[in-house]
Amino acid sequence: MTRQCVEFTSAQKSSRLKSATGARAWRLRDVVLAAAALLYAGVGVAQQNPGAQGPPMQQQQQMQEAPGTPNGVTPTTPTNSENTYSDVVFVEDTIQDNNTEVQMSQLAQTKSQSPDVQQFGQKMVQIHNALNDQLKPAAKQLGANDSKEPSKKEKQQIAQLASLSGPDFDTAYIMAMAKEQQKTLRAFKDEENNAQSPGLQQAAKADEPVLTQHYEILQKLAQAHNVTITASK
């Protein structure tokens, strides 16, 4: 959303940033945790009866907000390029990781034969596309690349996934997503502690628990499909 630029004192900026971030973070958490509950239920059915075809996913409210974003709040105007470099890297890397997870998860909807994997992939596409939409104002404010595509290595991994189908795809997809989500969680924890932008720092702190929730759902999915997830470095 484009907002008219208005000058504020430092105190006014801080007050507005804190209020907007806090309110949107709670709405975000309610929506995403509701979706998480449905995903948990679907995974639970698969664990109890691995050979059964689970019921189709219920239509859910379209996500307007997503974890890992500055919740629609752009960071304060940078005053020193060296001080904001880490924030630029965080935003660009998050956008790149989101695009990677979206492309992997789009494949899950056509290459997987498991309803729970298809369901998980569908939600990941929605969430990470919305996340990138909300990161664009922060990227613009920081002068960061707001359309960073997957790296060469990630493109190779996506191509490998595209060559698989059925159970082989499920195993490779779950393992690839685990590595991506582990990397994202580390980045958000680091941003929470070291961000130069108060807006990004507060967003990282509010959204890191939601990303942890997503990773827990993925772990449940891995258990349902007998996939072992190892911690990446």
N, C-alpha and C positions, 0 to 999 in steps of 0.2 A: 504494500500500500504506500502510495506517495504522500508524504506529509509536507505541509508548508514549513519551511525553515523559519524558526523563531528563535531569537537570541534570549538566553536565560543567564542568570547569574549562576555561579558554581553551586550554590545551595539549592537553587530551583532545579537545576539539572539533576542533581543527586536525588532530590525528593521525588521528582517525576519518574526517574529511572527506577528507583526502588519500588514505587507504587505499581508501575506498569508491569515490571518483571515479576513481582510477587503475585499479583492477581492472575496473570496469564499462566504462570507456572502451576498454580493450583488447578486451573481449568484443564491445562494440559495433562496433569497427573490423573485427574478424574477420568478423562477420556481414554488415555492410554492404558490405565490399569483396568478399565472396563473391558477393553479389547484383549488385554492380557488374560483376564479371567476366562474369556471364551476360548482363547488359544489353549490355556491350561486344560480346559474341559475336553477339547478335541484331542489333545495329546493323551489325556487320561484314558479316553475310550480306546485309542490305539494300543496303549500299554496293556489294557485288560483283555483285548481281543485283537491281536496283531493281524489276524487273517481277515478281519471283517472290514467292509467298506464303511467308513464313518459317514454320518449324516452330513449333508451339504452345510457349509458355513452360513449362519444366519446373516441377513443383511444388517450391517451396522451403520451407525451414524458416520458420515464422511468426516475424516480427520481434517480439521482445519489447522491444528497445531501439531508439532512433533517434537520428540525429545532431541536434546543436543543442539538446540537453536538458542539465539539470544532472545527468544520469545517475542519477536517483533520489535525489540528495542535495539536501536543502533548504538554502538559504543560512543563515548564522548569523543569530541574532536581530538585527534592525536596532535601532540605538540612536539614530539621528538620521534623521528623515524626509527631510531635505534630502539627506543623504548617500546614501540608497537610492533617490531619485527616478529616477535614470538606470537602475537595475536594474529598477524597476517598468515603466518605458517599454520597456525591452528585452524583458521577459517578455510584456507585453501585445502589443507589435508582432509578436513572434515567433508568438504564438498566432493573431493575426489573419492573418498571412502564411500560416501553416500551413492555416488554414481556407480561405483563398483558393485555395491550391494543391490542396487536397483537392477542392474543388468543381470546379475546372477539370479536374482529372485524372479525376474521375468521368465527366465529359462525354467524355473521350478514349476511354473504354471503349465508348461507344455511338455517338459521332459520327464517329470515325475508322474508316477501312477498312483501315488499315495495321497489321499485326500488331506491328511494333516500337513504334509510337506507343501502341497499346493496352497493350502490355507495360510500357512506361515509365509510362503513366498508372496502371496497377494498382499498381506498386511505390511510386509517389509517394503514392497514397492510404494504403497500409499504413504507410509510413514517417512521414508527417506526422500521421496519426491517433495513432500510437504516441508520437510526439514530444510532442503536446499532452497526452496522458495523463501523461507523465512531467514535464511542466512544471507541472501543477496543484499539487503540493506546494509548489513554489517560489512560485507565484502566491499561494497561501493564506498562506504565511509572510510575504510582502511586502504582503499586502492588495491584490493586483492582480486585475484582471478575468480570470478563467480561461476565459471563453467569448466572447471578443471576435470579432465577426463581421466579414466583409469590409467595407471602406469603401464609400461610395456609388459612388465611381469604380470600385472593383474589382467591385462588383455589376453595374455597367453592362458591364464587360468580360466578365464571366461570361455575361451575357444575350446579348451579341454572339456569343460562342463557341457558345452554344446554338442560334443561328440558322444556323450553318454545318454543313457535313458534308463528308466525303471529303477530298480534297487541300486545299481551302480551309480546312477546320477544322485540318488538320495544320499548315499554315503559321502560322495565327493562334495556335494553341495553343503551338507551339514558341517563337514570339516572346514571347508573354505569360509563359510559364514562365521564359524567360531573364531578363526584367525582374525577376520575383519573386525568382529565385535570386541575381541580382546584388545586389539590395537586401538579401537575407538575409546574404550573405557580408560585405557592408560592415558590417552590424550586429554580426555575430559578431567581426569583427576589431576593431571599436571597443570591444565589451564585453571582449574579451581584454585590452585596454590600460587601460580605464577603469572596470571593474566595482568596486563597493564590496563586494560579497559575494564572499568567497574561493571559495565553491562554484560560483557562476556563472562567475567568472573562469576557474577551472580547467577547467570544462566547456566553455566557449567555446574555450579554447586546444586542448583535446583533440579537439573535434568540428569545428572549422573545416576541417581537412584532409579530413574525410569529406564535408563540404558541397562542397568544391572538387572532389572526385571526382564527385559528382552533376552538377555543372555541366559537367565535362569530358564526361560521358556525354551530356548534353543537346547539347553542341556536336557530338558525333559524330552524334547524331540529326539535327541541323540539316543537317549535310553530306550525309547520306543522302537528305534531302528537298530539297536545294538551297535551303535557307533561310539568309539572311544575318542573323547576330546582331550587333547593335550594342550598344556599352556604354551603359547608361542612366546618367542623372545623379541 
